[in-house]
């Protein structure tokens, strides 16, 4: 638990890439001094969602987040939620589930929506995004410039500007590949 590993998917060989000691010790100190453990991220379930990629799940745990599942159809949003995560739903939400999310967000709740392209219309989920000025379009982005895709116009290599949140990506010259990108539209 004190190391972060990388697994080469071709050879299945694991290598230590960094230490996780600071995160583990920080979490232990936080628990001892405040009686609180890691902040909890609830991942919404019940709509054919994918599992979080192992590397992302591990990184969130290393950053002192606990991950739990939440089925909105049968459960209320818990009081200990630090972040509500909607990850790649395949089916739309019900009106009752949307009402729970809206109430949570209206009370200064935090959420992240990571939505893959799907042929299914997510009308109810999209209504939440519309409330914040975003419309999830039912179309794929196709890149016409060969300098910004990897041989397939649906596999986009974005060009990004300088920003502190991207520092580690730009300084390490790490390419970001975005497959099957769905477009968003800003709405009034």
C-alpha positions as CSV (number, residue, x, y, z in Angstrom):
1,X,0.0,0.0,0.0
2,X,3.0,2.3,0.3
3,X,3.9,2.3,-3.4
4,X,2.1,3.2,-6.6
5,X,2.5,0.6,-9.3
6,X,2.2,0.6,-13.1
7,X,1.3,-2.7,-14.9
8,X,2.5,-3.2,-18.4
9,X,-0.5,-4.7,-20.1
10,X,1.5,-6.6,-22.7
11,X,3.9,-8.3,-20.3
12,X,1.7,-8.0,-17.1
13,X,4.9,-6.9,-15.3
14,X,4.5,-4.5,-12.4
15,X,6.9,-1.6,-11.7
16,X,7.0,0.8,-8.8
17,X,6.5,4.3,-10.2
18,X,6.1,6.4,-7.0
19,X,5.6,6.3,-3.3
20,X,2.2,6.5,-1.7
21,X,3.6,7.0,1.8
22,X,2.6,10.6,2.1
23,X,-1.0,9.9,1.2
24,X,-1.2,7.0,3.6
25,X,0.4,8.9,6.5
26,X,-1.7,12.1,5.8
27,X,-4.9,10.0,5.9
28,X,-3.8,8.4,9.1
29,X,-3.0,11.7,10.8
30,X,-6.3,13.2,9.5
31,X,-8.2,10.2,11.0
32,X,-6.4,10.4,14.4
33,X,-6.7,14.2,14.8
34,X,-10.3,14.7,13.5
35,X,-11.9,11.3,13.7
36,X,-12.7,11.6,10.1
37,X,-11.4,9.2,7.4
38,X,-11.0,9.9,3.7
39,X,-13.5,12.0,1.8
40,X,-16.1,9.7,0.1
41,X,-16.8,9.7,-3.6
42,X,-20.0,7.9,-4.4
43,X,-20.2,6.4,-7.9
44,X,-23.8,6.2,-9.2
45,X,-24.9,2.7,-10.3
46,X,-27.9,1.3,-12.0
47,X,-27.6,2.6,-15.5
48,X,-25.2,0.1,-17.0
49,X,-22.2,2.2,-15.9
50,X,-18.7,0.9,-16.5
51,X,-16.4,0.1,-13.7
52,X,-13.8,2.8,-13.0
53,X,-10.4,2.0,-14.6
54,X,-8.2,0.4,-12.0
55,X,-5.5,3.1,-12.3
56,X,-8.0,5.8,-11.7
57,X,-9.5,4.0,-8.7
58,X,-6.1,3.5,-7.2
59,X,-5.1,7.1,-7.8
60,X,-8.2,8.4,-6.1
61,X,-7.5,6.1,-3.1
62,X,-3.9,7.4,-3.1
63,X,-5.3,11.0,-2.9
64,X,-7.2,10.0,0.2
65,X,-10.6,9.4,-1.3
66,X,-12.8,6.5,-0.4
67,X,-14.9,5.1,-3.2
68,X,-18.4,3.7,-2.6
69,X,-21.3,2.8,-4.9
70,X,-24.7,4.4,-4.8
71,X,-27.9,3.2,-6.4
72,X,-30.1,6.3,-6.6
73,X,-33.2,4.3,-7.5
74,X,-33.2,2.7,-4.0
75,X,-31.0,4.9,-1.9
76,X,-30.9,8.6,-0.9
77,X,-27.7,10.5,-1.4
78,X,-25.7,10.0,1.8
79,X,-24.7,12.9,4.1
80,X,-21.0,12.0,3.9
81,X,-20.7,12.4,0.2
82,X,-17.8,14.7,-0.9
83,X,-18.4,14.1,-4.6
84,X,-21.1,12.4,-6.6
85,X,-19.6,10.7,-9.7
86,X,-21.6,9.7,-12.7
87,X,-19.4,7.5,-14.8
88,X,-20.3,6.4,-18.3
89,X,-24.1,5.6,-17.9
90,X,-25.6,3.6,-20.8
91,X,-29.3,4.2,-19.8
92,X,-31.1,7.3,-18.8
93,X,-31.9,8.3,-15.2
94,X,-35.5,8.3,-13.9
95,X,-37.3,11.5,-12.9
96,X,-36.9,10.6,-9.2
97,X,-33.1,10.1,-9.6
98,X,-32.8,13.4,-11.4
99,X,-34.8,15.1,-8.5
100,X,-32.3,13.6,-6.0
101,X,-29.3,14.9,-7.9
102,X,-30.9,18.3,-8.4
103,X,-31.6,18.7,-4.7
104,X,-28.1,17.5,-3.8
105,X,-26.5,20.1,-6.2
106,X,-28.8,22.9,-5.1
107,X,-27.5,22.4,-1.6
108,X,-23.9,23.1,-2.8
109,X,-23.2,19.4,-3.6
110,X,-20.4,18.6,-5.9
111,X,-20.6,16.2,-8.9
112,X,-18.6,15.1,-11.9
113,X,-20.2,13.7,-15.0
114,X,-18.0,11.5,-17.2
115,X,-20.1,10.5,-20.0
116,X,-19.2,8.2,-22.9
117,X,-20.9,8.4,-26.3
118,X,-24.0,6.2,-26.4
119,X,-26.7,5.7,-29.0
120,X,-29.2,5.9,-26.1
121,X,-30.7,9.4,-25.5
122,X,-30.0,10.5,-22.0
123,X,-32.8,13.0,-21.9
124,X,-33.3,13.2,-18.1
125,X,-29.6,13.3,-17.4
126,X,-29.1,15.9,-20.0
127,X,-31.8,18.0,-18.3
128,X,-29.4,18.3,-15.3
129,X,-26.6,19.4,-17.5
130,X,-28.9,21.9,-19.3
131,X,-29.5,23.6,-15.9
132,X,-25.8,24.4,-15.9
133,X,-25.7,25.7,-19.4
134,X,-24.4,22.5,-21.1
135,X,-26.2,20.3,-23.6
136,X,-24.9,16.9,-24.4
137,X,-25.2,16.6,-28.2
138,X,-26.0,13.2,-29.8
139,X,-23.1,13.3,-32.2
140,X,-19.4,12.4,-32.4
141,X,-16.6,14.9,-33.0
142,X,-14.6,14.1,-36.1
143,X,-11.2,15.7,-36.4
144,X,-10.3,16.8,-40.0
145,X,-6.7,17.9,-39.2
146,X,-4.3,14.9,-39.4
147,X,-2.0,16.6,-36.9
148,X,-4.7,16.3,-34.2
149,X,-5.7,12.6,-34.6
150,X,-3.8,9.3,-34.6
151,X,-4.7,7.9,-38.0
152,X,-8.4,7.8,-37.2
153,X,-10.4,11.0,-37.1
154,X,-12.4,9.6,-34.2
155,X,-9.2,9.3,-32.0
156,X,-8.5,12.9,-31.2
157,X,-5.2,14.3,-29.9
158,X,-6.3,17.7,-28.6
159,X,-4.1,20.8,-28.6
160,X,-4.3,22.4,-25.2
161,X,-3.2,25.8,-23.9
162,X,-1.0,26.4,-20.9
163,X,-2.8,26.1,-17.6
164,X,-1.6,25.0,-14.1
165,X,-3.9,22.0,-14.1
166,X,-2.1,20.7,-17.2
167,X,1.5,21.4,-16.0
168,X,2.4,17.7,-15.4
169,X,0.9,16.7,-18.8
170,X,2.7,19.5,-20.8
171,X,6.0,19.3,-18.9
172,X,6.3,15.5,-19.5
173,X,5.0,15.9,-23.1
174,X,2.4,13.3,-22.4
175,X,-0.1,13.0,-25.3
176,X,-3.8,12.9,-24.3
177,X,-5.9,10.6,-26.6
178,X,-9.6,11.2,-26.6
179,X,-11.5,8.4,-28.4
180,X,-15.1,8.8,-29.6
181,X,-15.5,12.3,-28.4
182,X,-19.1,13.5,-27.9
183,X,-19.7,17.2,-28.4
184,X,-21.2,19.6,-25.9
185,X,-23.1,22.8,-26.7
186,X,-23.3,25.8,-24.5
187,X,-26.9,26.9,-23.9
188,X,-28.5,30.0,-22.5
